[in-house]
Amino acid sequence: MATIRHPITGVELNPIAIERKALNFDEAVTAHVLRKRGTKYNHVAQLLGTNTHRVGEVLRGEVHPKAAEVAMRLLR
């Protein structure tokens, strides 16, 4: 991707390629896999194009509670 700079300050910005308002089941499983593999919490959110609140809902089991179990099976 091309470098994006803020038009006023010139600071280099990270492009936002994907933006999700909610995570589906497969994305929730991916969040668990990434976290269990040691990916930083905020990086999980960035990689999935969402915010840390949505990732927290998934990792706490409030949304897609079976995702953790599926992630563990995939990691075996």
N, C-alpha and C positions, 0 to 999 in steps of 0.2 A: 504494500500500500504506500501511497505517496505520503510524504510528511505534511502534516497539517499544523499551521501556526495560528495563534490567536491574532486576529487582524489589528488589534490595538497594541498589544504588548510584545508580540512576536514570539511568545513562549510556545515551544513545541507541545502539541496536544496528542493524546492517543485517540485514534479514530474509533468510533463506535460502530461496529459492523452488525451486531445483533443486539436487539433490545427486547427483553421479555418482561411482561408484567406479572406473569405467573409461570410456574414450572409444571410441565406435564410429568407423568410417571417416569418415563425414560430419562428425562432431564434430572429428576430427583434421584434416580439410581446413580446417574453420572456424578451428581454432587457428593453422594456418599462414597463412591469409588475414589474420586479425587481427594476428598478429605482423609480417607483411610490410607491413602498413598502419601500423605504428608503435605498436600497442597495447602497453602495458607488460606484461611477462611475468606479473606477479602479477594484473594485471587480466584477462588472457586466462583464467587459472585461475578467477577469480571469475565472469567472464561465463559460463563453461561449467559452473560448479557443481562444480568439482573442485579438486585441489590442484596445486601447482607441480611436484611429482614426476611426476604423470601427464602434464602438459603437456610437461615435459622429455623424457619417454620418446618422445613424438610428435615433438617438434621435432628430436631427435637421430636419428630414424628407427629407433629400437628397436621401436616399435609402429607399424603402418600405414606402412611405408616409402614407399609410392607416394603418400601423401597430399600430400607437398610438390610433386610433379609435377602433380597435379590442381589444387592451389591456384595454381600458376604459370600454368597454362592459363586458369583462371578470371579471373586478374588481367590477362590480356592484352587 
